[in-house]
């Protein structure tokens, strides 16, 4: 084995140890999907009852990587596992907030329910003390929306493109 390979393996082991020490047992005892439904009725997003790791996020982790490790495959709002988690971001600041399942990510922009409001006020990124601009060098970074009306118009356009067919069918059937 070359010196470079030995260094790479040792660095990987060092980072794994740092992540395990940082995370500790924070993923234990989290609410199930069913328990998260009860929390939702009380206006509490699932992530607000998760144990937050003590100490600083290891420096080798980006904000999104730290969120992926801490959330351990669970949606920050509903605790659903097994589905692909999407990176949620604030359209006003362009900052990453957390990782959500497809259902919660779609609903998040259109909901004013207490659990969604609480999630926006204290998202997982804030809980971990990390900050990252949404996007990448390849596809560009999210530009903050200029105002609330602009953001709402974007949501209406997105909803219309997603549900326009369905709405049109219901409109025709009700006449």
N, C-alpha and C positions, 0 to 999 in steps of 0.2 A: 504494500500500500504506500502511495506517495505521501509526502508531508502535507500537501494540499488537501488530500482526501482525509487524512487523519485530523487535520485542523477542522474541516467541514463537519465531520462526525462529532467531534468534541464540542464544537459550537452549537450544533443541533441539540446535543444532550444538555448543554448548559442552558439553552433557551427553554427546553422542555421543563427542566427543574425550576427555572424562574417562574414560568407560567403556572406550574402546579402549586408552588409556594404562594403565588399571588392569589390564585383562585381558591385554594384550600378546599373546604367542603361547601362552598356557596351554592352549588347546584343541588344539594340534598334538601329534601323536604319542600320542594316547590309545589304549588298547587297543580292539580290535574286540570285537564280541560273542563271537566264538570265543575270542579271547585272554582275555576276561574269565571264560570258563568255566574256563580253566586256573588263573587267579587264585583263583576260587571254590573249587576243589579244594584250594588251599593255605590257605584261610581268609582271603583278602584281598578286600575289596570293591573294585570297580573304581576308585572315587573316591580310594582311598588311594594310587594310583600316578599320579594326575593332578597336574600342576604347579599349585601354589597361587599366585594372583596376589600380587605384591609390593605392599606398601603397604596403606593403608586403603581400604575400600569407599567409592566416591563417596557423599557425604552425601545425594544426591537419590534413591538406591536404597533401597527397603525390603529387608529380609532375603530375602524371597521373590524379589523382582526381581533381587537380586544372585545368588541361587542359579540362577535361570533363565538369566542371562547367562553365568555360569561353567560351568554344566552343559551349556549349548548343545544342549539336546534329548536328552542322554544320561542314562539311568538311572544313579543313583549306585552301584547294586549290580552290574548286569549289562552296562552300557554300551549297552543296546538303544536304537536310534534309531527314529523314525517312529511310535512309539506315544505316546499321551497320557500325560504325566507327572503324577502326583498328588502333592500336598503331604503328606509323611509327618510325623507329629508324635509326640512322646513322650506317652503317656497318663498318666504320673505327673506330669510337670511342665507339660504343655500346650504346650511349646515346639516350634517347627518344627525338624525335623532335616535334611530334604533333599527332593529330588524323585525319585520312584521310578515305574517303569512299573507298570501294573496288576498284573501277575503278581508282581513283587517286593513291592509294597505289600501285597497280599493275604497272601503268604507271610511277610512280615516279622513280623507279630504272632504267628505260630504256629510260627516256626522258632527253634531254638537252635543251628543250624549255626554253625561258627566265623566265616564271613564276615558273617553277620547280627549276631553278638555284637560283632565288630570294628566294624561299621557303627554300632551303637548306642553304643559307647564313644567313637567319634570320627566323628560324622556330618559331612556337608559344612558345615552351619551353624557347627559348632565350628571346622572347618578354615579357614573364611573369617572367623571372629571376629564373627559376626552373631547376633542374638537377636531372635526375634519370637514372640508368642503366637499359637497357631493359632486361626483363626476370624475373625469380622468383627463390626462394630457391628450389621449387619443380622441376622445369624443367631446371634450370640453367640460367645463365646470358649470354647475347650475348658477345662473345669474339670479340674484334676489329679485323678486317681483317688485315693481315700483309702488304698487298700492294694492289694497284689498280688492277693489273692483276688478283690477287686471287678473288677480289670482282667481277670483270667483268666476270670471268670464272663462278662464282656462278650464276650470272644473265643469262648468256648464257645457262647454264644447266637448270635453272628454266624455261626459255622461251622455250627451246627445249622440256622439258617434258610437258609443257602446250600446245604448238602449233605444236609439231612435227607431229601429225596426219594430221592436216590441211595443213601444209607446204608440206607434202608428197603427199596429194591429188592434190594440185595445181601443183606440179611438174609433176605428172603423166598426168594431164589434158593438160598441156602446150606442151607436147611432141607430 
